[in-house]
Amino acid sequence: MTETESIVLCSKESERVQQTRTIRLGVGGSTIEVLAGPAETSGMVSIYRWRMSPASRGPAPHFHMTFSETFIVEEGEVDYFDGQAWRTLLPGDTAHAPMGAVHALRKERAEPATLLMALSPGVPREEYFAQLATIKEGELSRLHEDHDNHFVDAHER
């Protein structure tokens, strides 16, 4: 089941209100926080925080034709595939997948992990993330195609 909720963050210093939308990715406990969408950045970037639960695995090798992705590990460990080899990312490590480049993430450890994801140019991914947890298996290919996710079968997870 996918649930979304809005969290309002207030800073007394700036008296600015920022809303964060949290998308629950099914029953496993992982969430995506929408930190900045294309509307807030004039289309330049979309920024998300992915809180991967201990059971979360990550996406298989894939590529995007219309945007690049940059990943920054905030906590935990994840493995990143750059189209050639896997490497372990630790807190503070960054990985970048240019448009069209095959990449993947996997989390094999039982601990949670948190990643910042920056997509450039900014693309709205909220509906994609929200639908992932509830879509029927037979409709998954269409969802990926509609949201510029092109999976590569030839690579080992």
C-alpha positions in Angstrom: 0.0 0.0 0.0 1.3 3.4 -0.9 0.6 6.3 1.5 1.6 9.9 1.2 1.7 12.5 3.8 2.8 16.1 4.0 5.2 17.3 6.6 5.5 21.1 7.3 8.9 22.3 8.4 9.2 25.8 9.9 12.3 27.7 10.7 11.9 30.6 13.2 15.1 32.2 11.7 13.7 32.6 8.2 10.0 32.2 9.0 9.8 30.2 5.8 7.5 27.2 5.5 8.7 24.2 3.5 6.5 21.2 2.8 7.9 17.8 2.3 5.8 15.1 0.7 6.6 11.6 1.9 5.7 8.6 -0.3 5.6 5.2 1.4 6.9 2.5 -0.9 4.7 -0.4 0.1 4.7 -2.4 3.3 8.5 -2.8 3.5 9.0 0.5 5.3 11.0 2.4 2.6 10.0 6.0 1.9 10.8 8.7 -0.6 10.8 12.3 0.6 10.2 15.0 -2.1 12.6 17.8 -1.1 12.4 19.9 -4.3 10.5 19.3 -7.5 10.9 20.9 -10.8 8.3 23.6 -9.9 10.5 24.8 -7.0 13.7 24.8 -9.1 12.6 26.3 -12.4 12.9 22.8 -13.9 16.7 22.6 -13.2 16.6 19.7 -10.7 14.4 17.4 -8.6 15.7 16.3 -5.2 14.5 13.3 -3.3 15.6 11.5 -0.1 15.2 7.7 -0.3 15.1 6.1 3.1 15.8 2.4 2.3 14.4 0.0 4.9 16.5 -3.0 5.9 14.5 -5.1 3.4 14.9 -2.7 0.5 17.0 -4.0 -2.4 17.2 -1.2 -5.0 16.6 -1.1 -8.7 18.2 -3.4 -11.3 20.4 -2.0 -14.0 18.6 0.6 -16.1 19.0 3.9 -17.8 17.1 7.2 -18.5 17.1 9.1 -21.8 15.8 12.4 -20.5 17.6 13.0 -17.2 20.7 12.2 -15.2 20.8 11.0 -11.6 23.3 11.8 -8.8 23.2 9.8 -5.6 24.7 10.9 -2.3 24.8 8.4 0.6 23.7 10.0 3.9 23.8 6.9 6.0 24.3 3.2 5.6 26.0 1.4 2.7 24.7 0.8 -0.8 26.3 -0.7 -3.9 26.3 1.3 -7.1 26.7 -0.2 -10.6 28.1 2.2 -13.2 27.4 0.0 -16.2 30.8 -1.8 -15.8 31.4 -2.7 -12.2 29.8 -2.5 -8.7 31.3 -0.4 -5.9 30.3 0.2 -2.4 29.2 3.7 -1.4 29.6 4.9 2.2 28.2 8.0 3.9 29.4 11.0 2.0 30.1 9.1 -1.2 28.6 10.3 -4.5 27.8 8.5 -7.7 26.6 10.1 -10.9 24.7 8.5 -13.9 24.6 10.7 -17.0 21.6 10.6 -19.3 21.6 7.3 -21.2 24.2 5.6 -18.8 23.3 2.2 -17.4 23.3 2.2 -13.6 21.8 0.4 -10.6 21.7 0.4 -6.8 21.5 -2.5 -4.5 21.5 -2.9 -0.7 22.5 -6.3 0.5 23.1 -5.5 4.1 20.3 -5.8 6.7 20.8 -2.2 7.9 18.8 0.7 6.6 20.4 3.3 4.3 19.5 6.8 3.2 20.3 8.4 -0.1 19.8 11.9 -1.6 18.9 11.7 -5.3 19.2 14.7 -7.6 17.7 14.4 -11.0 18.7 16.9 -13.7 16.9 18.4 -15.4 14.2 18.3 -12.9 11.5 15.7 -13.6 8.4 15.0 -11.6 8.8 11.4 -10.2 6.3 11.5 -7.4 3.6 9.6 -9.3 6.1 7.1 -10.5 7.3 6.4 -6.9 3.7 6.3 -5.6 2.5 3.9 -8.2 5.5 1.5 -7.8 4.1 0.0 -4.6 0.5 -0.6 -5.9 0.8 -1.4 -9.6 -0.1 -4.8 -10.9 2.8 -6.9 -12.2 1.3 -6.9 -15.8 1.3 -3.0 -15.8 4.9 -2.6 -14.5 6.5 -2.4 -17.9 4.1 0.4 -19.0 4.8 2.3 -15.8 8.6 2.1 -16.4 8.2 3.1 -20.0 5.9 6.1 -19.2 8.5 7.4 -16.7 11.7 6.9 -18.7 13.0 3.8 -16.8 14.6 1.4 -19.3 15.8 -1.8 -17.7 18.7 -3.8 -19.0 18.3 -7.6 -18.7 21.9 -8.6 -19.5 23.4 -7.4 -16.2 23.7 -9.4 -13.1 22.3 -7.9 -9.9 
